[in-house]
């Protein structure tokens, strides 16, 4: 009821967010948590076009865990998804590997994978339960595996409930096995794991977190990068260093140019706005930004992209370029990792 009232009284989602927090039991919150929530709401007021629920994680994973299965939270998240252009579960690739995009939370994407020869199904980075359950219902598939790229709540929040419901196994990075809920299979850097008839090659890609991994399916020309490589962006450095993230991005950029990149968030339009600020004379970026703006105006998803597109337009991969260095004040002789760090700092304060 409060969701419906919010949508009637507001042109954006700010009222819905305020009502949601008001409906929660604030008495159990610490003052610090409530201050963070208020700052998050203020951020929505400043930019109502894209609510970043990931920021809500800073309020505390314990709180999110308590509300994740509540009907209140479910209705709140469904409402935000419906007003953010996230869309519904959609088949985006079908060949040797089926890939279905599953919108979660507000700007997260989980990815439902199906290997048709062996009839196996996996979900990559399920932040919540209900969208995955609905995707499985629509496809008629049973869940065999959960694949986590890293431990953050908005990539593992559905692990426990999904494992309990379907009896699936959890696959994740060996480097972060102590923080992946209910992990069964831990994979090391460079290891190849069989998903039915397909090889899944794991890359340690630290930077966003120390234990982050990306997974690559060579036969399907698909890589799942979590929060390491985004469309025209990269993840914040919460645990790792700029040198580590630059090495991770450089490694991913060496994949074949036609490789499809399936990242964890719909951040592309915001990333494009920043990219143009440090690479304004790049014609490929100018054109891509126009396409992305048009897609988002129609509520269309912009992920997946390709490695070729990222090489041409991602300011973090283009950090060593002379024009980007000049814009960020990095000398021509400085190491590439230093140039990347300058772009990352610029994005953090953009």
N, C-alpha and C positions, 0 to 999 in steps of 0.2 A: 504493500500500500504506500509506504513512504517512498519507494522507488518511483511509482507512478506519479505521485504528487511532485516529486523533484523534477521529473521530465516535463511536466506541464508548466512548472513555474520558472524554469531556467533554460536559457539558450545554450548553456554549456553544462558541464558535469559538476561544477563546484557545489551546488546545493545538495546534490546526491551525496557527495563526499562528506559534507558537513553533517548531514542527517545520519549517515552511516556511523561516523565517529560519535555522534551524540547518542545513538542507539546502543553503542557498546558500553560495557560496564567500566566506566573510567575509574571507579574506586580501586580497581586492582592494578591500575597503571602507576608507574613511578612518575614523578614530576618531569623527569628527563624525557621519558617516552612521550608524554603528552606534549611537551614542547616540540619534539621532533614531528609529531603528528600535525601540530599547528603550522610548523614551517612547511610541511609537505602540502597542506591545504593552501597556504599562501603561494606556493609555487604553481598550483593549479590556477589560482586567480591570475597569475602573471602570464601563463601560457595555457589557456584552456583547450588548445587544439590537440595537445598530446599529454595525457596523464601518464606519468611514469610510476607505475606501481612498484617497480624495483626499488625506488627510494623508500617506500614504505617498509622494506625489509630492515632498514636501520632502526625502526621503532622496536624491533625485537622479534626474533624467530619464535620465541615462546608464545607470544600473543598471536602471531599468524597461525601457528599450529593449532591453537585453541579455536580459532574462528574458521579454519579452512573448510571444515565439513558442516558448518552451521548453515541453515537455510537463509539467514540474514546475509552472510557473506556471499553465498552462492548467488542470491538475487542481485546483490550489489555488483559483483563481478560480471554477471550476465548483462546487466544494464550498461556498464562501462564498455564492455566489448561491443554492444550493439550501437553505441554512439561514437566509437573510435575508428570505424572502418576496418575492423579486424576480420569481418566476414565469418564464414563457417568452414567446417572441415572440407577440404578440396583436394582432389587428386591432381598433383602437379607434375608427376613424372611416372611413366609406365613403360617398362621394357624388361630388362633382366631384374630390375628392382622397382617395385611400386613405392612411391612416396606420397603420402597424404599430409597436407598442412593442417595442423590442429591448433587453432587459436586458443590461448589460455590467458588467465588473468586479464590484463589490459593490453599489453604489447608483447607478450611472450608468444613464441611458436614452439610447440612440441611437434615432432615429426613421426608419423606412423609409417613404418617400413613393412613391406610384405615381399618375401622371396617366394615367387609362385611355384618354382620347381619343387622345393621342399615343403611349401605351405607354412613357412614360419613367419611370425609377426613380432615386431619389436616397436617400442615407443622410445624416442630419443627425448630426454629432458622433460619429463612430465611434471609441470609445476603444480597441477591440481588434478583431481580425479574425474569429475563429471564430464568434461569435454572429451577425455580419452575413452571413457565408458560409452559415450554417445557415438564416437567415431568407430569403435569396435562394433557397436550394434548396427550401424549403418553399413559397414563393410561385411559383416558376418564373420569376421576373423576372431580368433582367440589369441590372447596375449601370451607370448612365450618368453619374451625378454624385455627388460628395461635397460636402456643404455644411457648412462649419465656422463656428461662431459666434465662436470665439476660439482662441488658440494653445495653451492648456494641454494637456498630454500626455493627460489623461483625456478630451479631446474630439477629439484629432487622432491618437492613437496608431495607428489603423488605416489612416491615409492612404496611406502608401507601399506597404504590402503589397496593399491593395485596388486601388490604381491599377495596380500591376504585374499583378495577376491579371485584372482586368476591362477595363483600358484606359479607365477612366472619367476624367472631368475634375473638378478640384477647384475649388470656388467658395468664396470667403471675403471677409472685409472688406479693403477697400483700405487702411484705416488700420493693418492688422496684416499686410500681405502679406509682409513680410520674415520673419515668424515662422510662417507657415502652411506646413507641409510640402507641396511639390509643387503649389503653387497655380497654376491656369491662368487663372481668371477672378476679378478683384478688383472688388468692388462698393462704390460710394461711398454716403454717406448720402442717402436719398431716391430712390435709383436703382431703377428697375423692371426686373427681369430676367424673361424668359419661361421658365417651366418647362412645356414643351408648350403647351397652350392657356391656362394659368393665369399671372396676374401674380404675381410675388414681389417685394414692396416691402421694401427694406432700410432699417433704422434703425440709425445709430450709437448704441450704448447703453453708453458708457464708465462705468467705476466699478470693476467687478471687475478688468478689465484696461483699458488705455487704448484698445485697438483692438477691443473687443467690438462685435459687431453682433447684432441680432435680425432675424428675417425674418417677414414677414406676408403671408398669402395671403388677400386680401379676399373672393374668391369662395367660399373654403372656410371663412371665419371662423375662421382658425387662425393662431396666432403661435408661433414657436419662439424661446424666450428664453434658451437656454443657461444661463449662471450669473448672469444679471442679475435676473430675476424668478422666484422659486420659489413653490410653493404655500405661502402664509402666511410667505414669507421672501424674502430677497434675498441675493446673493452678497457675500462679504467684499470689503473694499476693498484688494486687493493692490497695485494700481497707481494707481487714480484717487482722486478726492476725494469727500467726502460730497456736495458740491454737484453734482458730475457724476452721481453715482449717483441723487440725488434727481431731477435733471432727466430721467434715463433712465427711472426708474420712473414719473414723472409723465406722460411721453410715452406709455408703454405703457398706463397707466391710462385714457387717453382713447380707446382703441380701443372699438368697440361692446361692450356688456356681455355679449353672447352669445358673444364670441370665445373659443375654446378656447385655453388656455395649455399648451404642451408645453415643459416645462423639462427640465433635464439631469440631475436627481437625485431620488431618493426620500428627501427630507428632511422630508416633511410632518409626520409625527408629532412629531419633535423640534422643528420649527418651531412646532407648535401648543402644545407645553409652554411654550415661551418666550412666545408670543403671549398666553396666558392670564395670564402674570405681569405684563404691562403693560397689559392691556385686559380685566380680569377681570369687568367688569360688562356686557360686550358679549354680548347673548343669541344673536346669530348665530354668534359665535365659540364660545360654549359648546356650541351644538348641533353645529357643524361638528367640533369636537374630539371629541365623542362618536362621530360618524360615522367619523372618521378612525381613532380607536382601535379601533373595531369592525372596520373594514376590515383594518387591519394585523394584528389578532389572527387573522384568517383568511388572512393572507398575500396580501391583495389590493393591487394598485397603487392609488395615490391620484392619479395624474397621467394624463390632463390634468384641469385645473380650468377655471374661466372667469374672465374679467375681472370680472364682477359679484361672484363669490365673493371675489375678492382685494380689491376695493374695500371690501367689507363686513367682512372678517376679517383681512386682512394688516396686522400692526402697523406695517410700514414705510410702506405707503400711508396708513395711518391716523395717522401720526406727528403731523400738525397737530391732531388731535382733542383737545379740552380734557381729556378723561379720561386720554388717553395722555400728554399734556404734563405733567399733574399727577403722574402716576406716575413720570415720568422727570425731573422737576424743571425743566422748561423753561417760562419765563414765557410768558404768553399773547401778548405782543407780539413775541416773538422770531420771526425768519424761519422759514419751514417747513423750509428746508434744515438749520437748526440743530436743529430738533425731530427731523428724521430722523437726524442725526448722533448725537443722544443715544440714540435707540432702537438704532442700530447698535452703539454702545459697550456698551450694556446686553446686547445679544445676544452680543457678543464675550467678555464675562466671565460669561455665564450658565452 
